[in-house]
Amino acid sequence: MAAGSIVGRSAGDRLILGAVILLAIVWLVPVVWVTALSFKPNAELMFSTASVLHPPYTLKNYTDILASSGVFRWLFNSAVVAAGTTAGTLVLSSLAGYGFARTEFPGRTLVFVLVLIGLAIPEQAVIIARHQIFSDLKMHNTYAALILPGLSIPFGVFLMTQYFKAIPRELDEAAMLDNASRFQIFWRVILPLTIPAQATLGIFTFLTAWNDYLWPLISATRPEMFTLTVGIASTQTNFAQSEGLGFLMAQAVFAGLPVFVVYLFFQKYIIRAVAGAAIR
Amino acid sequence: MREGRGLAAKSPARLRRRGAAIGPDWRNGLFVLPFLLVYLALLVYPLFRGMWISLLQFDMFDQTASFAGFTNFRRLLADRIFLGTVGNTVLFVAMTVPAFVVIGLALALALNREGRAGAVLRAIFFGTSVLSVTIVTIIWKMMYLPDRGLISGILGVFGAAPVPFLTSQDLALPAIAVCTVWWIIGLPMMLFLAALQQIPGELYEAAALDNASRWRSFVSITLPSIRRTLLVVVIYEIVAQFQLFGQALLLTKGGPNNASRPIVLFIYEQGFRDWNLGYAAAASEILFLFMAVAAIAQYLASRRRAEG
């Protein structure tokens, strides 16, 4: 509690910190344990997982991943889908955010309210119809089908509108006196000022797209179009109770690693993104 | 956007027109148009089309659909499996949301500190939430295995018999809830932390001068100051946990005996496994109704706060 920092670190404060450290260790146990299991031979795990505490250890589960299955294809698909969704969201949200926050056009308020209402529409309420639409267009099992629905979410527009509003108005007016067009003002003057917001929204969108499960599960039916999330899940049923436990654990570690690295690099921004969304 | 530049721009008339460009101009709508098209095509139109589909009866054999009015809705309200999924979903929300609030707030209070220890601990608790549902469920399937799982192993040390968490009718849903709290707790924690950092330090200094106890300053300063975030977290998590899907599909497939089947899994199975599209769409409209109510509550809550 903030009060603690004022009266200094008391014994109670240290006790609380100790308790939280203990809890954090408990929180890490599942990840550490599963990582350790991924280095054990499958044959041993068939009977017991207690052997994780002593050798033999092996890299075979990981070399099996690299040799078999569509993991690399899925990894590539996830990267394309997450990058595409992120790029598209940033472009559309920046343009629309600028339009809403800094320009006037007939019907602006009405359109903005219409977009805000969209914040309350959950994916599940539209998923059957969305599936029909992409079926009608014969677009399932394409990258477009995996990316486009992610662009229809108004959250980014909302976030960018708030951010654009906070930039002083005089900047537009000064540029306007210099005869810059609206688009030039947006592109050269205002957009560069929003780089922190772009990073925040970008990372947020990337993680959401990378981890999405429901839509890719429905839209991508051919294994070569699976994303990593769907692909790894599709192999789960075959291994869960049987001989491939170590292999399955290695897949989890392998699939979790990229996103974890992204997290470690961009932690500051991710945390700010979440916090910023809270304050609004 | 294609406004000409040149000599004309220097004339006073042109300058005045420039000034007018700050006012309404339909061309400014072009900034909004690209998003609006995607939004209308892939969110608004499907919303209404989904409502229409929910009134149709599909014939699997000759691939036709006929108007059926509210038949799907009437059938749903008499469908014990569907009603069971509503019950399961509400129960799941009732198990997870209080945990998110209590544990999330406790962690935020404990970790609202400067320095390395606080940062590392925050990163640990938030770190799990960047994992996808597939990875989280692989990890917890392993944790819950009755014979070789870590939890049964630890219980075994104390002489307890192995527990079949995911195949027990009473334990399946709570087991999914525990996994979910482990996965997502970082999010509410961060939201609370953001709110705590907005509280002016002078309030606590004044309380300290009055020799107020920690509990006292928590109740009379902290809680009132984060009231809005508290409400936002509660409603946001209700909406989010109402959408339970991946964990249930991947950990238990809704079993045993439907004990852990949530609404979205029902929609998914009806729509994309059994191809009862009208029926699935009707179920999704009922889910939408629940969530719309929550969204309106959230809007009213935040508005009242903004006015007051």
Interface residues (C-beta under 8 A of the other chain):
Chain A: M1 A2 A3 G4 S5 I6 V7 G12 I16 L17 A19 V20 I21 L23 A24 W27 L28 V29 P30 V31 W33 V34 L37 L45 F47 S48 T49 A50 V91 L92 S93 L95 A96 Y98 G99 F100 T103 E104 F105 P106 G107 R108 V111 L114 V115 G118 L119 A120 I121 P122 E123 Q124 A125 V126 I127 I128 A129 R130 H131 Q132 I133 L148 P149 L151 S152 I153 P154 V157 D172 E173 M176 L177 N179 S181 R182 F183 F186 L207 W210 N211 Y213 L214 I218 L228 T229 V230 I232 A233 Q236 A240 L245 L248 M249 Q251 A252 A255 G256 V259 F260 V262 Y263 Q267 I270 I271 V274 A275 G276 A278 I279
Chain B: M1 R2 E3 R5 A9 R18 G19 A21 I22 G23 P24 D25 W26 R27 N28 G29 L30 F31 V32 P34 F35 L36 V38 Y39 A41 L42 L43 V44 Y45 P46 L47 R49 G50 I53 L107 L109 A110 L111 N112 R113 E114 A117 L121 R122 A123 I124 F125 F126 G127 T128 V130 L131 S132 V133 T134 I135 T137 I138 I139 W140 K141 M142 M143 R148 G149 L150 G153 W182 L187 M190 L191 L193 A194 A195 L196 Q198 I199 G201 Y204 E205 A207 A208 R214 S217 F218 T222 T229 V232 V239 Q243 F245 G246 L250 V264 I267 Y268 G271 F272 L277 A280 A281 S284 E285 L287 F288 M291 A292 A295 I296 Y299
